[in-house]
Amino acid sequence: MGRITIKDVAREADVSISTVSHVINDTRFVDPVTKGHVQDALKKLGYRPNNVARSLRSGVTQTIGLIVPDASNLFFAEIARKIENYGFQQGYSVILGNSDNNPAKEIQYIHTLLAKSVDGVIFISAGAELRNFKQFADSNIPVVVADRVVPIELADVVLVDNEQGGYDATRYLIELGHTHIGCITGPNDLSPSMQRFDGYKRALKEAGIPFRLERVVTGDFRVQGGSEAMDRLLQAPEKPSAVFVLNDMMAIGAMTSAHRAGLSIPADLSIIGFDDIELASAVSPTLTTVAQPIDEMARYATDLLIQRLNGHRKDENQRIILKTALIKRNSTARRKP
């Protein structure tokens, strides 16, 4: 049998097509007995509403686009899962696009989301150029950007205080007596990485510790990149006694490199990360890190967007900045005398 239509339901319930439509959409009072007949027919025939046709009529698809730069990074995986859950609770399906940090792939996903007529879009640390955001504005599609600085007129923005988080991480290592503190950064074109790096430099300056460029290595926010960056740091003539790694995935890779070099963590080398992904408390030793409020970020991003979609917010775009928290675990210790 082909697709069941409301005409089939009307025939089964012996009512008009308009009556079936009113029962399905709850657009007019229908006699309870008649309504019961229609509902029985719907159930018996297994009718499923044609959401595509409905969305074409209403202009609303009940879908949200979500673009992340790296779905293999557990931070992005965790926040994407929470956004999907919050969206589902409010009646929205989420279409996920993973750009793999590839600008061309990201643009393709933008075009795909526009073609699918999503109601709104959430970017997580998107690397898109500003003109890409403008494509949604020109199509009257609301956008929320998380974890990246963009002009407020283009989108609602949900951020964490990355600079303060970087400062707190470095300051903690200094309080433990470390003065030779290395840093593994992320890509230089991403604002979260640069802000955390700024916090690192501020803490050093405040403590009177000279900034040394040779103690800084650029990574790629992935485990292998963190391992390779730590290899380079450990080859330096003056090895660090502690390293601030700008995300947990790289920090886990850095720990692998240190173990491979025969170093004991934290006896020989203290390592601190950033994000507090679930894996940070499962590795050995457990990873000291700066926690991003992942649940809050997901909730704010989803709520800001859905409030806009539901017409509950018609004010100017908002910028929300959330606080980080230092989580002390076993990968850091006081420097040996």
LUMDREN-33457 format. One record per residue (C-alpha): x, y, z. Coordinates in Angstrom, 1 decimal, always signed. Example, Ala and Ser with C-alpha at 12.3 -4.5 7.8 and 13.67 -1.06 7.14 Angstrom:
! residues 2
      u      v      w
  +12.3   -4.5   +7.8
  +13.7   -1.1   +7.1
***
This chain:
! residues 337
      u      v      w
   +0.0   +0.0   +0.0
   +1.2   +3.5   -0.8
   +1.4   +6.5   +1.5
   -1.8   +6.9   +3.6
   -3.4  +10.3   +3.0
   -6.1  +12.2   +4.8
   -8.5  +11.2   +2.0
   -7.9   +7.5   +3.0
   -8.6   +8.4   +6.7
  -11.7  +10.4   +5.8
  -13.0   +7.4   +3.8
  -12.3   +5.0   +6.7
  -13.9   +7.3   +9.3
  -16.8   +8.2   +6.9
  -16.2  +12.0   +7.4
  -15.1  +14.9   +5.3
  -11.4  +15.6   +4.5
  -11.7  +18.9   +6.2
  -12.9  +17.2   +9.4
   -9.8  +15.0   +9.4
   -7.6  +18.0   +8.9
   -9.2  +19.8  +11.8
   -8.7  +16.8  +14.1
   -5.0  +16.4  +13.0
   -4.2  +20.1  +13.3
   -6.6  +20.9  +16.2
   -7.8  +24.0  +14.2
  -11.5  +23.7  +15.0
  -13.9  +22.1  +17.5
  -14.9  +18.6  +16.3
  -17.7  +16.6  +18.0
  -16.0  +14.2  +20.5
  -17.7  +11.1  +19.0
  -16.6  +12.1  +15.4
  -13.2  +13.0  +16.7
  -12.9   +9.5  +18.2
  -13.8   +7.9  +14.9
  -11.1   +9.9  +13.1
   -8.5   +9.1  +15.7
   -9.3   +5.4  +15.5
   -9.0   +5.6  +11.7
   -5.7   +7.4  +12.0
   -4.4   +4.7  +14.3
   -5.8   +1.8  +12.2
   -4.3   +3.0   +9.0
   -1.0   +4.2  +10.5
   -1.3   +7.7   +9.1
   +1.8   +9.8   +9.3
   +1.6  +13.6   +8.6
   +3.4  +14.9   +5.6
   +5.8  +17.2   +7.4
   +7.4  +18.4   +4.2
   +4.1  +19.6   +2.8
   +3.2  +21.1   +6.2
   +6.5  +23.0   +6.4
   +6.0  +24.4   +2.8
   +2.6  +25.8   +3.9
   +3.8  +27.2   +7.2
   +7.4  +28.2   +6.3
   +8.5  +26.4   +9.5
  +10.4  +23.1   +9.5
  +11.0  +22.6  +13.2
  +14.7  +22.0  +12.4
  +17.9  +23.6  +13.7
  +21.2  +23.5  +11.8
  +24.3  +22.9  +14.0
  +27.8  +23.2  +12.5
  +30.9  +22.1  +14.5
  +34.5  +22.2  +13.4
  +35.5  +18.7  +14.5
  +33.1  +16.1  +15.7
  +35.9  +13.8  +16.8
  +36.9  +16.4  +19.4
  +35.1  +15.2  +22.6
  +34.4  +18.8  +23.6
  +32.4  +19.5  +20.5
  +30.8  +16.0  +20.6
  +29.6  +16.7  +24.2
  +28.1  +20.1  +23.5
  +26.5  +18.9  +20.3
  +24.8  +16.1  +22.2
  +23.4  +18.6  +24.7
  +22.2  +21.0  +22.1
  +20.4  +18.1  +20.3
  +18.8  +17.1  +23.6
  +17.7  +20.6  +24.5
  +16.3  +21.1  +21.0
  +14.5  +17.8  +21.1
  +12.9  +18.7  +24.4
  +11.4  +21.8  +22.7
  +10.2  +20.1  +19.6
  +13.1  +20.7  +17.2
  +15.2  +18.3  +15.3
  +18.9  +19.1  +14.8
  +20.8  +18.6  +11.6
  +24.5  +18.3  +12.3
  +27.3  +19.3  +10.0
  +31.0  +18.6  +10.7
  +33.2  +20.9   +8.8
  +36.5  +19.2   +9.7
  +38.0  +22.7  +10.0
  +37.7  +22.9   +6.2
  +36.4  +26.3   +5.0
  +35.1  +24.8   +1.7
  +33.3  +22.0   +3.6
  +31.8  +24.5   +6.0
  +30.5  +26.7   +3.1
  +28.9  +23.6   +1.6
  +27.1  +22.8   +4.9
  +25.9  +26.4   +5.0
  +24.4  +26.0   +1.5
  +22.9  +22.7   +2.5
  +21.2  +24.2   +5.6
  +19.8  +27.0   +3.5
  +18.4  +24.6   +1.0
  +16.8  +22.6   +3.7
  +15.1  +25.7   +5.0
  +16.2  +25.3   +8.6
  +14.5  +27.6  +11.1
  +17.8  +28.7  +12.7
  +21.5  +27.8  +13.0
  +24.0  +27.3  +15.8
  +27.7  +27.6  +15.1
  +30.1  +26.1  +17.6
  +33.5  +27.7  +17.2
  +32.9  +28.1  +13.5
  +35.8  +29.2  +11.3
  +33.4  +30.7   +8.8
  +34.1  +34.1   +7.4
  +31.7  +36.9   +8.2
  +30.2  +36.9   +4.8
  +29.1  +33.3   +5.5
  +27.1  +34.4   +8.5
  +25.6  +37.2   +6.3
  +24.0  +34.5   +4.1
  +21.7  +33.5   +6.9
  +20.9  +37.1   +7.8
  +20.0  +37.8   +4.2
  +17.6  +34.8   +4.4
  +16.1  +36.0   +7.7
  +17.5  +32.9   +9.5
  +18.5  +33.6  +13.1
  +22.0  +32.5  +14.1
  +23.7  +31.9  +17.5
  +27.4  +31.6  +17.6
  +29.1  +29.8  +20.6
  +32.8  +29.9  +21.5
  +33.9  +32.4  +18.9
  +33.8  +36.2  +18.7
  +31.7  +37.7  +15.9
  +30.1  +41.1  +15.5
  +26.9  +41.3  +17.7
  +24.8  +42.6  +14.8
  +25.3  +39.3  +13.0
  +24.2  +36.8  +15.7
  +23.6  +36.1  +19.3
  +26.9  +35.0  +20.9
  +27.6  +32.7  +23.8
  +31.2  +32.8  +25.0
  +33.3  +31.7  +28.0
  +35.9  +33.9  +29.5
  +38.8  +32.1  +27.8
  +41.4  +34.8  +28.7
  +40.6  +34.4  +32.4
  +40.6  +30.6  +32.1
  +44.1  +30.7  +30.6
  +45.3  +33.1  +33.3
  +43.9  +30.8  +36.0
  +45.6  +27.7  +34.6
  +49.0  +29.4  +34.3
  +48.6  +31.2  +37.7
  +48.0  +27.8  +39.3
  +51.2  +26.4  +37.9
  +53.1  +29.4  +39.1
  +51.6  +29.0  +42.6
  +53.0  +25.4  +42.5
  +56.5  +26.9  +42.1
  +56.9  +26.4  +38.3
  +58.7  +29.1  +36.4
  +59.7  +27.2  +33.2
  +56.1  +26.8  +31.9
  +55.6  +25.7  +28.3
  +52.4  +26.3  +26.3
  +50.8  +24.3  +23.5
  +48.4  +26.5  +21.6
  +45.6  +25.8  +19.2
  +45.3  +27.3  +15.6
  +46.2  +30.9  +15.6
  +43.1  +32.0  +13.6
  +40.7  +30.9  +16.3
  +39.7  +33.4  +19.0
  +39.4  +30.9  +21.9
  +43.0  +29.7  +21.4
  +44.4  +33.3  +21.2
  +42.4  +34.4  +24.3
  +43.7  +31.5  +26.4
  +47.2  +32.3  +25.2
  +46.7  +35.9  +26.2
  +45.8  +34.7  +29.7
  +49.0  +32.6  +29.8
  +51.1  +35.6  +28.9
  +49.3  +37.9  +31.5
  +49.9  +35.4  +34.3
  +53.6  +35.2  +33.4
  +54.0  +39.0  +33.2
  +52.2  +39.5  +36.5
  +54.5  +37.0  +38.2
  +57.6  +38.6  +36.7
  +58.4  +35.6  +34.6
  +59.9  +36.4  +31.2
  +57.8  +35.3  +28.2
  +59.9  +32.9  +26.0
  +58.7  +32.2  +22.5
  +60.7  +29.0  +22.4
  +58.5  +27.6  +25.1
  +55.4  +27.9  +22.9
  +54.4  +25.3  +20.3
  +51.3  +25.5  +18.0
  +49.0  +22.4  +18.0
  +45.8  +21.5  +16.2
  +43.4  +20.8  +19.1
  +43.7  +17.0  +18.4
  +45.4  +14.2  +20.4
  +48.1  +13.5  +17.8
  +48.9  +17.2  +17.5
  +49.3  +17.5  +21.2
  +51.7  +14.6  +21.3
  +53.8  +16.0  +18.5
  +53.9  +19.5  +20.1
  +55.0  +18.0  +23.4
  +57.8  +16.1  +21.5
  +59.1  +19.4  +20.2
  +58.9  +21.0  +23.7
  +60.9  +18.2  +25.2
  +63.6  +18.5  +22.6
  +64.4  +22.0  +23.7
  +67.7  +22.6  +25.6
  +65.8  +23.9  +28.6
  +62.9  +21.6  +29.2
  +59.8  +22.9  +30.9
  +58.7  +21.7  +34.3
  +55.1  +22.4  +33.5
  +53.0  +22.8  +30.4
  +49.7  +24.6  +29.8
  +47.9  +22.9  +26.9
  +45.0  +24.8  +25.4
  +42.5  +22.0  +25.2
  +42.1  +18.5  +26.8
  +42.5  +16.5  +23.6
  +46.0  +17.9  +23.1
  +46.7  +17.6  +26.8
  +46.0  +13.8  +26.6
  +48.3  +13.6  +23.6
  +51.0  +15.6  +25.5
  +50.7  +13.1  +28.4
  +51.3  +10.2  +26.0
  +54.4  +12.0  +24.7
  +55.8  +12.6  +28.2
  +55.3   +9.0  +29.2
  +57.0   +7.9  +26.0
  +60.0  +10.0  +26.9
  +60.2   +8.3  +30.3
  +58.8  +11.2  +32.3
  +56.6  +10.7  +35.3
  +53.5  +13.0  +35.6
  +53.4  +15.0  +37.7
  +56.7  +14.2  +39.5
  +58.8  +15.2  +36.5
  +56.3  +17.3  +34.5
  +53.0  +19.0  +35.4
  +50.3  +19.2  +32.7
  +47.1  +21.2  +32.7
  +44.4  +21.2  +30.0
  +41.3  +23.2  +29.1
  +37.7  +22.1  +28.6
  +37.1  +19.3  +31.2
  +35.8  +16.7  +28.8
  +34.6  +13.5  +30.3
  +37.8  +11.7  +29.4
  +39.8  +14.2  +31.5
  +38.8  +12.4  +34.7
  +39.3   +8.9  +33.2
  +42.9   +9.1  +32.1
  +45.9   +8.3  +34.4
  +46.8  +10.4  +36.1
  +43.6  +12.3  +36.0
  +43.9  +15.6  +34.2
  +44.0  +19.0  +35.9
  +42.0  +21.3  +33.6
  +40.0  +24.4  +33.2
  +36.3  +23.5  +32.9
  +34.1  +25.1  +30.3
  +30.4  +25.2  +31.4
  +29.4  +22.9  +28.5
  +25.8  +22.4  +29.7
  +25.3  +26.1  +30.2
  +26.7  +26.9  +26.8
  +24.4  +24.4  +25.1
  +21.4  +25.6  +27.0
  +22.0  +29.3  +26.4
  +22.7  +28.7  +22.7
  +19.6  +26.6  +22.2
  +17.3  +28.8  +24.3
  +18.4  +32.1  +22.7
  +17.7  +30.6  +19.2
  +14.4  +29.0  +20.0
  +13.2  +32.1  +21.9
  +13.9  +34.0  +18.7
  +12.2  +31.4  +16.5
   +9.1  +31.4  +18.8
   +8.8  +35.2  +18.7
   +9.5  +35.6  +22.4
  +12.6  +37.7  +21.7
  +12.5  +40.6  +19.3
  +15.2  +42.7  +21.0
  +18.8  +43.2  +19.8
  +21.2  +40.3  +19.8
  +22.8  +39.3  +23.1
  +26.4  +38.4  +24.1
  +26.6  +36.1  +27.0
  +29.9  +35.4  +28.7
  +30.2  +32.4  +31.0
  +32.8  +31.8  +33.7
  +35.3  +28.9  +33.7
  +36.4  +26.9  +36.7
  +39.8  +25.4  +37.6
  +39.5  +21.7  +38.3
  +42.5  +20.4  +40.3
  +43.4  +16.7  +39.7
  +46.5  +14.5  +39.7
  +48.5  +15.7  +36.6
  +49.9  +18.7  +38.4
  +52.1  +19.0  +41.5
  +54.5  +21.3  +43.3
  +57.8  +21.8  +41.5
  +60.7  +19.8  +42.9
  +63.3  +22.0  +44.8
***
